[in-house]
């Protein structure tokens, strides 16, 4: 799990689109962008948050969450196309 917003800030209307592009690129390339400026994480968090350095992983399926002002919320699931 990682955070695109940590690198691009809040782009208001474009945030969901940019997040979706980053998600698709992770599936295509296998590279996960880092969650930057993540220091002193909560010890109880036991999953990988891709802190401060990109990581390579095999990514078959990924989701992109967008939570906006006024309850504009969406979740989109992506997977690689296999003809």
N, CA, C and O atoms as a CHARMM CRD file, in Angstrom:
* protein
*
  332
    1    1 UNK  N      0.85600  -1.16200   0.00000 PROA 1      0.00000
    2    1 UNK  CA     0.00000   0.00000   0.00000 PROA 1      0.00000
    3    1 UNK  C      0.90500   1.22800   0.00000 PROA 1      0.00000
    4    1 UNK  O      1.87900   1.30400   0.74900 PROA 1      0.00000
    5    2 UNK  N      0.55800   2.19100  -0.86100 PROA 2      0.00000
    6    2 UNK  CA     1.34600   3.41400  -0.90600 PROA 2      0.00000
    7    2 UNK  C      0.43500   4.61200  -1.16800 PROA 2      0.00000
    8    2 UNK  O     -0.75300   4.45500  -1.44800 PROA 2      0.00000
    9    3 UNK  N      1.00400   5.78700  -1.07300 PROA 3      0.00000
   10    3 UNK  CA     0.23000   7.01600  -1.21000 PROA 3      0.00000
   11    3 UNK  C      0.78500   7.88100  -2.33600 PROA 3      0.00000
   12    3 UNK  O      1.91900   8.35500  -2.27000 PROA 3      0.00000
   13    4 UNK  N     -0.02900   8.07800  -3.36800 PROA 4      0.00000
   14    4 UNK  CA     0.35200   8.97500  -4.45600 PROA 4      0.00000
   15    4 UNK  C      0.31100  10.42400  -3.98100 PROA 4      0.00000
   16    4 UNK  O      1.14900  11.23400  -4.37900 PROA 4      0.00000
   17    5 UNK  N     -0.64500  10.74800  -3.14500 PROA 5      0.00000
   18    5 UNK  CA    -0.82300  12.12400  -2.66800 PROA 5      0.00000
   19    5 UNK  C      0.41900  12.65100  -1.95200 PROA 5      0.00000
   20    5 UNK  O      0.67400  13.85500  -1.96000 PROA 5      0.00000
   21    6 UNK  N      1.18800  11.76200  -1.33500 PROA 6      0.00000
   22    6 UNK  CA     2.39900  12.21200  -0.64300 PROA 6      0.00000
   23    6 UNK  C      3.39200  12.83000  -1.61400 PROA 6      0.00000
   24    6 UNK  O      4.23200  13.63600  -1.21400 PROA 6      0.00000
   25    7 UNK  N      3.30300  12.45900  -2.88900 PROA 7      0.00000
   26    7 UNK  CA     4.25100  12.96600  -3.89100 PROA 7      0.00000
   27    7 UNK  C      3.68700  14.09200  -4.75500 PROA 7      0.00000
   28    7 UNK  O      4.44600  14.93900  -5.22600 PROA 7      0.00000
   29    8 UNK  N      2.37100  14.11900  -4.97100 PROA 8      0.00000
   30    8 UNK  CA     1.80100  15.11100  -5.88600 PROA 8      0.00000
   31    8 UNK  C      0.93200  16.14000  -5.19700 PROA 8      0.00000
   32    8 UNK  O      0.49400  17.09700  -5.83500 PROA 8      0.00000
   33    9 UNK  N      0.67000  15.97100  -3.91900 PROA 9      0.00000
   34    9 UNK  CA    -0.20500  16.90300  -3.22100 PROA 9      0.00000
   35    9 UNK  C     -1.65700  16.64100  -3.58500 PROA 9      0.00000
   36    9 UNK  O     -1.98600  15.60000  -4.15200 PROA 9      0.00000
   37   10 UNK  N     -2.52200  17.58800  -3.25700 PROA 10     0.00000
   38   10 UNK  CA    -3.94400  17.42700  -3.52700 PROA 10     0.00000
   39   10 UNK  C     -4.28500  18.18100  -4.80800 PROA 10     0.00000
   40   10 UNK  O     -4.23700  19.41100  -4.84800 PROA 10     0.00000
   41   11 UNK  N     -4.62500  17.44600  -5.83700 PROA 11     0.00000
   42   11 UNK  CA    -4.90400  18.03300  -7.15000 PROA 11     0.00000
   43   11 UNK  C     -6.39500  18.23700  -7.39900 PROA 11     0.00000
   44   11 UNK  O     -6.81100  18.41600  -8.54300 PROA 11     0.00000
   45   12 UNK  N     -7.19200  18.21100  -6.35300 PROA 12     0.00000
   46   12 UNK  CA    -8.64000  18.38600  -6.44800 PROA 12     0.00000
   47   12 UNK  C     -9.23100  17.47900  -7.51600 PROA 12     0.00000
   48   12 UNK  O     -9.17600  16.26000  -7.35600 PROA 12     0.00000
   49   13 UNK  N     -9.79100  18.00700  -8.59400 PROA 13     0.00000
   50   13 UNK  CA   -10.48300  17.19900  -9.59400 PROA 13     0.00000
   51   13 UNK  C     -9.60900  16.21300 -10.33000 PROA 13     0.00000
   52   13 UNK  O    -10.11100  15.20900 -10.83300 PROA 13     0.00000
   53   14 UNK  N     -8.30600  16.46900 -10.41100 PROA 14     0.00000
   54   14 UNK  CA    -7.40600  15.58100 -11.14700 PROA 14     0.00000
   55   14 UNK  C     -6.84200  14.45200 -10.28900 PROA 14     0.00000
   56   14 UNK  O     -6.21700  13.53500 -10.82100 PROA 14     0.00000
   57   15 UNK  N     -7.04600  14.50000  -8.99100 PROA 15     0.00000
   58   15 UNK  CA    -6.41400  13.52900  -8.08800 PROA 15     0.00000
   59   15 UNK  C     -6.78400  12.09000  -8.43200 PROA 15     0.00000
   60   15 UNK  O     -5.91100  11.22300  -8.46800 PROA 15     0.00000
   61   16 UNK  N     -8.05300  11.82700  -8.68500 PROA 16     0.00000
   62   16 UNK  CA    -8.48700  10.46000  -8.99500 PROA 16     0.00000
   63   16 UNK  C     -7.86600   9.94600 -10.28200 PROA 16     0.00000
   64   16 UNK  O     -7.45500   8.78800 -10.35400 PROA 16     0.00000
   65   17 UNK  N     -7.79400  10.79500 -11.29700 PROA 17     0.00000
   66   17 UNK  CA    -7.19800  10.40600 -12.56500 PROA 17     0.00000
   67   17 UNK  C     -5.71400  10.11300 -12.44000 PROA 17     0.00000
   68   17 UNK  O     -5.22100   9.13200 -12.99700 PROA 17     0.00000
   69   18 UNK  N     -4.99800  10.96300 -11.70800 PROA 18     0.00000
   70   18 UNK  CA    -3.56200  10.75400 -11.51200 PROA 18     0.00000
   71   18 UNK  C     -3.29900   9.47900 -10.71300 PROA 18     0.00000
   72   18 UNK  O     -2.36200   8.73600 -11.00400 PROA 18     0.00000
   73   19 UNK  N     -4.12300   9.23800  -9.71900 PROA 19     0.00000
   74   19 UNK  CA    -3.99200   8.01200  -8.92600 PROA 19     0.00000
   75   19 UNK  C     -4.23900   6.78600  -9.78900 PROA 19     0.00000
   76   19 UNK  O     -3.53200   5.78600  -9.66300 PROA 19     0.00000
   77   20 UNK  N     -5.23400   6.85400 -10.66200 PROA 20     0.00000
   78   20 UNK  CA    -5.52900   5.72700 -11.55100 PROA 20     0.00000
   79   20 UNK  C     -4.35300   5.45700 -12.49500 PROA 20     0.00000
   80   20 UNK  O     -4.01200   4.29900 -12.73500 PROA 20     0.00000
   81   21 UNK  N     -3.73200   6.51000 -13.03100 PROA 21     0.00000
   82   21 UNK  CA    -2.56600   6.34100 -13.89500 PROA 21     0.00000
   83   21 UNK  C     -1.42100   5.67700 -13.13700 PROA 21     0.00000
   84   21 UNK  O     -0.78700   4.75700 -13.65500 PROA 21     0.00000
   85   22 UNK  N     -1.15400   6.12900 -11.92600 PROA 22     0.00000
   86   22 UNK  CA    -0.08600   5.52700 -11.11500 PROA 22     0.00000
   87   22 UNK  C     -0.37500   4.05700 -10.83500 PROA 22     0.00000
   88   22 UNK  O      0.54500   3.24000 -10.81000 PROA 22     0.00000
   89   23 UNK  N     -1.64000   3.71200 -10.62500 PROA 23     0.00000
   90   23 UNK  CA    -2.02300   2.32300 -10.35400 PROA 23     0.00000
   91   23 UNK  C     -1.80200   1.44500 -11.57600 PROA 23     0.00000
   92   23 UNK  O     -1.25200   0.35000 -11.46600 PROA 23     0.00000
   93   24 UNK  N     -2.23100   1.92600 -12.74500 PROA 24     0.00000
   94   24 UNK  CA    -2.04700   1.16200 -13.98000 PROA 24     0.00000
   95   24 UNK  C     -0.55600   1.00000 -14.29700 PROA 24     0.00000
   96   24 UNK  O     -0.12700  -0.07700 -14.71000 PROA 24     0.00000
   97   25 UNK  N      0.22900   2.05400 -14.10800 PROA 25     0.00000
   98   25 UNK  CA     1.67500   1.96400 -14.36400 PROA 25     0.00000
   99   25 UNK  C      2.34300   0.96100 -13.42100 PROA 25     0.00000
  100   25 UNK  O      3.28900   0.28400 -13.82200 PROA 25     0.00000
  101   26 UNK  N      1.87600   0.85600 -12.19600 PROA 26     0.00000
  102   26 UNK  CA     2.43100  -0.13400 -11.26800 PROA 26     0.00000
  103   26 UNK  C      2.17600  -1.54700 -11.77800 PROA 26     0.00000
  104   26 UNK  O      3.04100  -2.41600 -11.66600 PROA 26     0.00000
  105   27 UNK  N      0.98600  -1.77900 -12.33900 PROA 27     0.00000
  106   27 UNK  CA     0.68200  -3.09900 -12.90200 PROA 27     0.00000
  107   27 UNK  C      1.56600  -3.36100 -14.12300 PROA 27     0.00000
  108   27 UNK  O      2.08800  -4.46400 -14.28500 PROA 27     0.00000
  109   28 UNK  N      1.73400  -2.35500 -14.97900 PROA 28     0.00000
  110   28 UNK  CA     2.51800  -2.52600 -16.20900 PROA 28     0.00000
  111   28 UNK  C      4.00200  -2.74100 -15.94200 PROA 28     0.00000
  112   28 UNK  O      4.63400  -3.58400 -16.58000 PROA 28     0.00000
  113   29 UNK  N      4.55900  -1.98200 -15.00400 PROA 29     0.00000
  114   29 UNK  CA     6.01500  -1.98900 -14.80300 PROA 29     0.00000
  115   29 UNK  C      6.49000  -2.82900 -13.62500 PROA 29     0.00000
  116   29 UNK  O      7.63600  -3.27700 -13.60700 PROA 29     0.00000
  117   30 UNK  N      5.62200  -3.04700 -12.64300 PROA 30     0.00000
  118   30 UNK  CA     6.02900  -3.75100 -11.43100 PROA 30     0.00000
  119   30 UNK  C      6.69600  -2.85400 -10.39700 PROA 30     0.00000
  120   30 UNK  O      7.12700  -3.33200  -9.34800 PROA 30     0.00000
  121   31 UNK  N      6.78400  -1.55900 -10.68300 PROA 31     0.00000
  122   31 UNK  CA     7.38500  -0.61900  -9.72700 PROA 31     0.00000
  123   31 UNK  C      6.29800   0.10900  -8.95500 PROA 31     0.00000
  124   31 UNK  O      5.35900   0.64700  -9.54100 PROA 31     0.00000
  125   32 UNK  N      6.43300   0.12000  -7.63900 PROA 32     0.00000
  126   32 UNK  CA     5.53200   0.86700  -6.76500 PROA 32     0.00000
  127   32 UNK  C      6.23900   2.14300  -6.33300 PROA 32     0.00000
  128   32 UNK  O      7.35600   2.10000  -5.81800 PROA 32     0.00000
  129   33 UNK  N      5.58400   3.27700  -6.54700 PROA 33     0.00000
  130   33 UNK  CA     6.20400   4.53100  -6.11300 PROA 33     0.00000
  131   33 UNK  C      6.15100   4.62600  -4.59300 PROA 33     0.00000
  132   33 UNK  O      5.28500   4.02000  -3.96100 PROA 33     0.00000
  133   34 UNK  N      7.06500   5.37800  -4.01100 PROA 34     0.00000
  134   34 UNK  CA     7.13100   5.43300  -2.55200 PROA 34     0.00000
  135   34 UNK  C      6.08100   6.35300  -1.94000 PROA 34     0.00000
  136   34 UNK  O      5.54100   7.24500  -2.59300 PROA 34     0.00000
  137   35 UNK  N      5.81700   6.10500  -0.68100 PROA 35     0.00000
  138   35 UNK  CA     5.09100   7.05900   0.14800 PROA 35     0.00000
  139   35 UNK  C      6.17900   7.90700   0.79900 PROA 35     0.00000
  140   35 UNK  O      6.81500   7.47800   1.76100 PROA 35     0.00000
  141   36 UNK  N      6.39100   9.11900   0.26800 PROA 36     0.00000
  142   36 UNK  CA     7.51700   9.92700   0.74300 PROA 36     0.00000
  143   36 UNK  C      7.19600  10.60700   2.07600 PROA 36     0.00000
  144   36 UNK  O      6.03500  10.73900   2.46300 PROA 36     0.00000
  145   37 UNK  N      8.24000  11.02900   2.75600 PROA 37     0.00000
  146   37 UNK  CA     8.15000  11.72500   4.04400 PROA 37     0.00000
  147   37 UNK  C      7.47000  10.88700   5.11900 PROA 37     0.00000
  148   37 UNK  O      6.82100  11.42300   6.01800 PROA 37     0.00000
  149   38 UNK  N      7.62000   9.59100   5.02200 PROA 38     0.00000
  150   38 UNK  CA     7.04500   8.71700   6.03900 PROA 38     0.00000
  151   38 UNK  C      8.14000   8.30600   7.00900 PROA 38     0.00000
  152   38 UNK  O      8.95500   7.43000   6.72000 PROA 38     0.00000
  153   39 UNK  N      8.14000   8.94500   8.14800 PROA 39     0.00000
  154   39 UNK  CA     9.13000   8.68100   9.18100 PROA 39     0.00000
  155   39 UNK  C      8.40600   8.28100  10.45900 PROA 39     0.00000
  156   39 UNK  O      7.28900   8.73400  10.70800 PROA 39     0.00000
  157   40 UNK  N      9.02000   7.45400  11.25100 PROA 40     0.00000
  158   40 UNK  CA     8.46000   6.97900  12.51900 PROA 40     0.00000
  159   40 UNK  C      7.06100   6.38200  12.35400 PROA 40     0.00000
  160   40 UNK  O      6.11300   6.86000  12.97700 PROA 40     0.00000
  161   41 UNK  N      6.91900   5.34100  11.52300 PROA 41     0.00000
  162   41 UNK  CA     5.59300   4.74000  11.35000 PROA 41     0.00000
  163   41 UNK  C      5.10300   4.08100  12.62900 PROA 41     0.00000
  164   41 UNK  O      5.89900   3.68500  13.48100 PROA 41     0.00000
  165   42 UNK  N      3.81600   3.97000  12.75400 PROA 42     0.00000
  166   42 UNK  CA     3.19200   3.32000  13.89300 PROA 42     0.00000
  167   42 UNK  C      3.66800   1.86900  13.96100 PROA 42     0.00000
  168   42 UNK  O      3.52200   1.14100  12.97900 PROA 42     0.00000
  169   43 UNK  N      4.23200   1.42500  15.08400 PROA 43     0.00000
  170   43 UNK  CA     4.75600   0.05200  15.18500 PROA 43     0.00000
  171   43 UNK  C      3.69900  -1.02600  14.95000 PROA 43     0.00000
  172   43 UNK  O      4.03800  -2.13000  14.52500 PROA 43     0.00000
  173   44 UNK  N      2.44000  -0.73100  15.21300 PROA 44     0.00000
  174   44 UNK  CA     1.38700  -1.72700  15.04600 PROA 44     0.00000
  175   44 UNK  C      1.04800  -1.98900  13.57800 PROA 44     0.00000
  176   44 UNK  O      0.37500  -2.97200  13.26900 PROA 44     0.00000
  177   45 UNK  N      1.50200  -1.12800  12.67600 PROA 45     0.00000
  178   45 UNK  CA     1.24600  -1.32000  11.24700 PROA 45     0.00000
  179   45 UNK  C      2.20400  -2.39900  10.73900 PROA 45     0.00000
  180   45 UNK  O      3.41900  -2.20400  10.72200 PROA 45     0.00000
  181   46 UNK  N      1.64800  -3.52500  10.33100 PROA 46     0.00000
  182   46 UNK  CA     2.46300  -4.67800   9.96100 PROA 46     0.00000
  183   46 UNK  C      2.56600  -4.89700   8.45800 PROA 46     0.00000
  184   46 UNK  O      3.18600  -5.87000   8.02900 PROA 46     0.00000
  185   47 UNK  N      1.98000  -4.02300   7.64700 PROA 47     0.00000
  186   47 UNK  CA     2.06400  -4.19900   6.20000 PROA 47     0.00000
  187   47 UNK  C      3.03300  -3.18600   5.60900 PROA 47     0.00000
  188   47 UNK  O      3.34200  -2.16900   6.23000 PROA 47     0.00000
  189   48 UNK  N      3.50500  -3.47300   4.41400 PROA 48     0.00000
  190   48 UNK  CA     4.49800  -2.64500   3.74300 PROA 48     0.00000
  191   48 UNK  C      3.82900  -1.40000   3.16400 PROA 48     0.00000
  192   48 UNK  O      2.90000  -1.51500   2.36500 PROA 48     0.00000
  193   49 UNK  N      4.28500  -0.23500   3.55100 PROA 49     0.00000
  194   49 UNK  CA     3.73300   1.02500   3.05900 PROA 49     0.00000
  195   49 UNK  C      4.64800   1.68500   2.03500 PROA 49     0.00000
  196   49 UNK  O      4.44400   2.85400   1.70700 PROA 49     0.00000
  197   50 UNK  N      5.62800   0.99000   1.53000 PROA 50     0.00000
  198   50 UNK  CA     6.57000   1.47900   0.51700 PROA 50     0.00000
  199   50 UNK  C      7.15300   2.83200   0.96400 PROA 50     0.00000
  200   50 UNK  O      7.09800   3.82100   0.23400 PROA 50     0.00000
  201   51 UNK  N      7.69500   2.84200   2.14600 PROA 51     0.00000
  202   51 UNK  CA     8.18100   4.08900   2.75300 PROA 51     0.00000
  203   51 UNK  C      9.45600   4.60600   2.10100 PROA 51     0.00000
  204   51 UNK  O     10.49200   3.94300   2.13400 PROA 51     0.00000
  205   52 UNK  N      9.37300   5.79600   1.50600 PROA 52     0.00000
  206   52 UNK  CA    10.49500   6.62200   1.07100 PROA 52     0.00000
  207   52 UNK  C     11.34300   6.10500  -0.09700 PROA 52     0.00000
  208   52 UNK  O     12.17400   6.86100  -0.60000 PROA 52     0.00000
  209   53 UNK  N     11.17900   4.87800  -0.54600 PROA 53     0.00000
  210   53 UNK  CA    11.91800   4.36100  -1.70700 PROA 53     0.00000
  211   53 UNK  C     11.00900   3.46900  -2.52300 PROA 53     0.00000
  212   53 UNK  O     10.25700   2.66600  -1.97200 PROA 53     0.00000
  213   54 UNK  N     11.07900   3.61300  -3.85700 PROA 54     0.00000
  214   54 UNK  CA    10.25800   2.75700  -4.70200 PROA 54     0.00000
  215   54 UNK  C     10.67100   1.30200  -4.51200 PROA 54     0.00000
  216   54 UNK  O     11.80400   1.00600  -4.13300 PROA 54     0.00000
  217   55 UNK  N      9.73700   0.40900  -4.78200 PROA 55     0.00000
  218   55 UNK  CA     9.99700  -1.02800  -4.63700 PROA 55     0.00000
  219   55 UNK  C      9.43600  -1.75700  -5.84500 PROA 55     0.00000
  220   55 UNK  O      8.45400  -1.32000  -6.44500 PROA 55     0.00000
  221   56 UNK  N     10.06200  -2.86100  -6.19400 PROA 56     0.00000
  222   56 UNK  CA     9.55300  -3.66200  -7.29700 PROA 56     0.00000
  223   56 UNK  C      8.78700  -4.85200  -6.73700 PROA 56     0.00000
  224   56 UNK  O      9.26900  -5.56400  -5.85600 PROA 56     0.00000
  225   57 UNK  N      7.58600  -5.05100  -7.26600 PROA 57     0.00000
  226   57 UNK  CA     6.72100  -6.16500  -6.87000 PROA 57     0.00000
  227   57 UNK  C      5.97900  -6.64800  -8.10000 PROA 57     0.00000
  228   57 UNK  O      5.75700  -5.87700  -9.03300 PROA 57     0.00000
  229   58 UNK  N      5.59600  -7.89900  -8.11400 PROA 58     0.00000
  230   58 UNK  CA     4.67400  -8.36800  -9.13900 PROA 58     0.00000
  231   58 UNK  C      3.28600  -7.89600  -8.73500 PROA 58     0.00000
  232   58 UNK  O      2.79400  -8.24900  -7.66300 PROA 58     0.00000
  233   59 UNK  N      2.66200  -7.11100  -9.57500 PROA 59     0.00000
  234   59 UNK  CA     1.33300  -6.56800  -9.28200 PROA 59     0.00000
  235   59 UNK  C      0.37800  -7.10400 -10.33800 PROA 59     0.00000
  236   59 UNK  O      0.51000  -6.78000 -11.51900 PROA 59     0.00000
  237   60 UNK  N     -0.58000  -7.91700  -9.92400 PROA 60     0.00000
  238   60 UNK  CA    -1.56700  -8.48300 -10.84600 PROA 60     0.00000
  239   60 UNK  C     -2.88400  -7.73100 -10.79600 PROA 60     0.00000
  240   60 UNK  O     -3.54200  -7.54800 -11.82000 PROA 60     0.00000
  241   61 UNK  N     -3.26200  -7.30200  -9.61800 PROA 61     0.00000
  242   61 UNK  CA    -4.51500  -6.58000  -9.40500 PROA 61     0.00000
  243   61 UNK  C     -4.23200  -5.45900  -8.42100 PROA 61     0.00000
  244   61 UNK  O     -3.48300  -5.63700  -7.46100 PROA 61     0.00000
  245   62 UNK  N     -4.84300  -4.29100  -8.66900 PROA 62     0.00000
  246   62 UNK  CA    -4.65000  -3.15800  -7.76200 PROA 62     0.00000
  247   62 UNK  C     -5.92900  -2.33500  -7.71000 PROA 62     0.00000
  248   62 UNK  O     -6.73000  -2.35500  -8.64400 PROA 62     0.00000
  249   63 UNK  N     -6.11300  -1.60700  -6.60700 PROA 63     0.00000
  250   63 UNK  CA    -7.26400  -0.70800  -6.49900 PROA 63     0.00000
  251   63 UNK  C     -6.78400   0.71700  -6.29100 PROA 63     0.00000
  252   63 UNK  O     -5.71200   0.96200  -5.73700 PROA 63     0.00000
  253   64 UNK  N     -7.59800   1.63900  -6.74500 PROA 64     0.00000
  254   64 UNK  CA    -7.34400   3.06400  -6.56000 PROA 64     0.00000
  255   64 UNK  C     -8.53400   3.64700  -5.82400 PROA 64     0.00000
  256   64 UNK  O     -9.65800   3.60800  -6.32400 PROA 64     0.00000
  257   65 UNK  N     -8.29200   4.19100  -4.63200 PROA 65     0.00000
  258   65 UNK  CA    -9.34100   4.81400  -3.82600 PROA 65     0.00000
  259   65 UNK  C     -9.29400   6.32600  -3.99500 PROA 65     0.00000
  260   65 UNK  O     -8.21600   6.92100  -3.98200 PROA 65     0.00000
  261   66 UNK  N    -10.45000   6.94400  -4.15200 PROA 66     0.00000
  262   66 UNK  CA   -10.53600   8.40100  -4.20800 PROA 66     0.00000
  263   66 UNK  C    -11.63900   8.85300  -3.26100 PROA 66     0.00000
  264   66 UNK  O    -12.79700   8.45700  -3.39800 PROA 66     0.00000
  265   67 UNK  N    -11.26700   9.67500  -2.31500 PROA 67     0.00000
  266   67 UNK  CA   -12.22400  10.19100  -1.34100 PROA 67     0.00000
  267   67 UNK  C    -12.18400  11.70400  -1.41100 PROA 67     0.00000
  268   67 UNK  O    -11.19300  12.32100  -1.02200 PROA 67     0.00000
  269   68 UNK  N    -13.26000  12.31000  -1.90600 PROA 68     0.00000
  270   68 UNK  CA   -13.27100  13.74600  -2.14100 PROA 68     0.00000
  271   68 UNK  C    -14.16200  14.49600  -1.18200 PROA 68     0.00000
  272   68 UNK  O    -14.83600  13.91800  -0.32900 PROA 68     0.00000
  273   69 UNK  N    -14.14300  15.80800  -1.35300 PROA 69     0.00000
  274   69 UNK  CA   -14.97900  16.68000  -0.53300 PROA 69     0.00000
  275   69 UNK  C    -16.45700  16.40400  -0.80800 PROA 69     0.00000
  276   69 UNK  O    -16.83700  16.10400  -1.94000 PROA 69     0.00000
  277   70 UNK  N    -17.27000  16.50500   0.20600 PROA 70     0.00000
  278   70 UNK  CA   -18.71200  16.37200   0.03100 PROA 70     0.00000
  279   70 UNK  C    -19.18900  14.96600  -0.26100 PROA 70     0.00000
  280   70 UNK  O    -20.30600  14.79000  -0.74800 PROA 70     0.00000
  281   71 UNK  N    -18.38200  13.96600   0.01900 PROA 71     0.00000
  282   71 UNK  CA   -18.80700  12.58300  -0.17100 PROA 71     0.00000
  283   71 UNK  C    -18.62300  12.03900  -1.56900 PROA 71     0.00000
  284   71 UNK  O    -19.25500  11.04400  -1.92600 PROA 71     0.00000
  285   72 UNK  N    -17.78700  12.65200  -2.36100 PROA 72     0.00000
  286   72 UNK  CA   -17.49000  12.13500  -3.70600 PROA 72     0.00000
  287   72 UNK  C    -16.41600  11.05000  -3.57100 PROA 72     0.00000
  288   72 UNK  O    -15.21900  11.33600  -3.60000 PROA 72     0.00000
  289   73 UNK  N    -16.85900   9.82900  -3.42600 PROA 73     0.00000
  290   73 UNK  CA   -15.95500   8.71700  -3.15300 PROA 73     0.00000
  291   73 UNK  C    -16.05400   7.66500  -4.25500 PROA 73     0.00000
  292   73 UNK  O    -17.13300   7.41300  -4.79000 PROA 73     0.00000
  293   74 UNK  N    -14.92100   7.05600  -4.58700 PROA 74     0.00000
  294   74 UNK  CA   -14.94500   5.98700  -5.58000 PROA 74     0.00000
  295   74 UNK  C    -13.79400   5.02600  -5.33100 PROA 74     0.00000
  296   74 UNK  O    -12.77900   5.38300  -4.73200 PROA 74     0.00000
  297   75 UNK  N    -13.97300   3.81500  -5.79900 PROA 75     0.00000
  298   75 UNK  CA   -12.92700   2.79500  -5.78100 PROA 75     0.00000
  299   75 UNK  C    -12.94800   2.12300  -7.14900 PROA 75     0.00000
  300   75 UNK  O    -14.00700   1.70100  -7.61500 PROA 75     0.00000
  301   76 UNK  N    -11.79100   2.01900  -7.79600 PROA 76     0.00000
  302   76 UNK  CA   -11.69200   1.38300  -9.10000 PROA 76     0.00000
  303   76 UNK  C    -10.66400   0.25900  -8.98900 PROA 76     0.00000
  304   76 UNK  O     -9.57800   0.44900  -8.44100 PROA 76     0.00000
  305   77 UNK  N    -11.01800  -0.90900  -9.51300 PROA 77     0.00000
  306   77 UNK  CA   -10.10800  -2.06000  -9.52300 PROA 77     0.00000
  307   77 UNK  C     -9.52600  -2.22600 -10.92200 PROA 77     0.00000
  308   77 UNK  O    -10.24700  -2.12700 -11.91400 PROA 77     0.00000
  309   78 UNK  N     -8.23000  -2.47600 -11.00100 PROA 78     0.00000
  310   78 UNK  CA    -7.52000  -2.67100 -12.27000 PROA 78     0.00000
  311   78 UNK  C     -6.79300  -4.00100 -12.25100 PROA 78     0.00000
  312   78 UNK  O     -6.35400  -4.46200 -11.19800 PROA 78     0.00000
  313   79 UNK  N     -6.66700  -4.61600 -13.41700 PROA 79     0.00000
  314   79 UNK  CA    -5.81400  -5.79600 -13.55800 PROA 79     0.00000
  315   79 UNK  C     -5.22000  -5.77400 -14.96000 PROA 79     0.00000
  316   79 UNK  O     -5.71200  -5.06700 -15.83900 PROA 79     0.00000
  317   80 UNK  N     -4.17400  -6.54200 -15.16100 PROA 80     0.00000
  318   80 UNK  CA    -3.53600  -6.60400 -16.46700 PROA 80     0.00000
  319   80 UNK  C     -4.46300  -7.28900 -17.45900 PROA 80     0.00000
  320   80 UNK  O     -5.15600  -8.24400 -17.11000 PROA 80     0.00000
  321   81 UNK  N     -4.47600  -6.80100 -18.70000 PROA 81     0.00000
  322   81 UNK  CA    -5.26300  -7.40900 -19.76100 PROA 81     0.00000
  323   81 UNK  C     -4.51100  -8.61600 -20.30300 PROA 81     0.00000
  324   81 UNK  O     -3.35000  -8.52200 -20.70200 PROA 81     0.00000
  325   82 UNK  N     -5.19500  -9.74400 -20.30800 PROA 82     0.00000
  326   82 UNK  CA    -4.60600 -10.98600 -20.82600 PROA 82     0.00000
  327   82 UNK  C     -5.54900 -11.54800 -21.86600 PROA 82     0.00000
  328   82 UNK  O     -6.55800 -12.16300 -21.52100 PROA 82     0.00000
  329   83 UNK  N     -5.22800 -11.34300 -23.16400 PROA 83     0.00000
  330   83 UNK  CA    -6.14500 -11.79900 -24.23000 PROA 83     0.00000
  331   83 UNK  C     -6.25500 -13.31300 -24.30800 PROA 83     0.00000
  332   83 UNK  O     -6.98500 -13.83600 -25.15000 PROA 83     0.00000
